[in-house]
Amino acid sequence: VWDSHHAMWEEKYQELVAFHREHGHCLVGGSRNGGHGNNPSLAVWIKCQRRQMKLKIQGRPSNITDHRIERLNGLGFCWEPRRNSKKK
């Protein structure tokens, strides 16, 4: 059975893999901040992954799985970008 949510997640993950390959990190910028890559749809997807992780940590219903977390971590995914940017 085809799962559209899984397919969409996989598509965006592959976009992130390509971005990581090109830029060496996963800090994708959206249209508002003009960050690296300037890919608004990927930036929104990343924000959603962070929100889902936060829900999971809080013990609330979340769509993020341990397998997805492992895959994102494998790319060096930054779960709390604001915390990391303050260290600079």
C-alpha positions as CSV (number, residue, x, y, z in Angstrom):
1,V,0.0,0.0,0.0
2,W,1.4,3.4,-1.0
3,D,1.7,5.8,1.9
4,S,1.7,9.4,0.7
5,H,3.1,10.7,4.1
6,H,6.0,8.3,3.8
7,A,6.6,9.2,0.2
8,M,6.6,13.0,1.0
9,W,9.0,12.5,3.9
10,E,11.3,10.5,1.8
11,E,11.2,13.0,-1.0
12,K,12.1,15.9,1.3
13,Y,14.8,13.8,3.1
14,Q,16.4,13.2,-0.3
15,E,16.3,16.9,-1.0
16,L,18.1,17.4,2.4
17,V,20.7,14.8,1.5
18,A,21.4,16.7,-1.8
19,F,21.6,20.0,0.1
20,H,24.0,18.4,2.6
21,R,26.2,17.0,-0.1
22,E,26.4,20.5,-1.7
23,H,26.8,22.7,1.4
24,G,28.2,20.3,4.0
25,H,25.5,21.0,6.6
26,C,21.7,20.9,7.1
27,L,21.0,24.5,7.9
28,V,18.6,25.3,5.0
29,G,17.4,28.9,4.8
30,G,13.9,29.9,3.8
31,S,12.8,32.9,1.8
32,R,12.6,35.2,4.9
33,N,16.1,34.8,6.2
34,G,17.8,34.2,2.9
35,G,20.0,31.5,4.5
36,H,22.0,28.9,2.8
37,G,20.4,27.4,-0.3
38,N,17.2,29.6,0.1
39,N,14.8,26.6,-0.3
40,P,11.6,27.7,1.5
41,S,9.7,24.4,1.1
42,L,12.7,22.4,2.5
43,A,13.1,24.9,5.3
44,V,9.5,24.4,6.3
45,W,9.9,20.6,6.2
46,I,12.9,20.9,8.5
47,K,11.0,23.1,10.9
48,C,8.3,20.5,11.0
49,Q,10.8,17.8,11.8
50,R,12.1,19.8,14.7
51,R,8.5,20.4,15.9
52,Q,7.7,16.7,15.7
53,M,10.9,15.9,17.7
54,K,9.9,18.4,20.3
55,L,6.5,16.7,20.6
56,K,8.1,13.3,20.9
57,I,10.5,14.4,23.6
58,Q,7.5,15.8,25.5
59,G,5.7,12.5,25.2
60,R,3.0,13.9,23.0
61,P,1.8,12.3,19.7
62,S,4.4,12.8,17.0
63,N,4.9,11.5,13.4
64,I,8.7,11.3,13.8
65,T,10.0,7.8,14.2
66,D,13.3,6.6,15.7
67,H,14.4,5.5,12.2
68,R,13.8,9.0,10.9
69,I,15.7,10.5,13.8
70,E,18.6,8.2,13.1
71,R,18.6,9.1,9.4
72,L,18.5,12.8,10.1
73,N,21.2,12.5,12.8
74,G,23.3,10.6,10.2
75,L,23.4,13.9,8.2
76,G,24.4,15.9,11.3
77,F,20.9,17.4,11.5
78,C,20.7,20.4,13.9
79,W,17.7,19.9,16.1
80,E,18.1,23.3,17.9
81,P,19.6,25.8,15.5
82,R,19.0,28.9,17.7
83,R,20.9,27.3,20.5
84,N,23.8,26.6,18.2
85,S,23.8,30.0,16.6
86,K,24.2,31.7,20.0
87,K,27.5,29.9,20.5
88,K,29.1,31.7,17.6
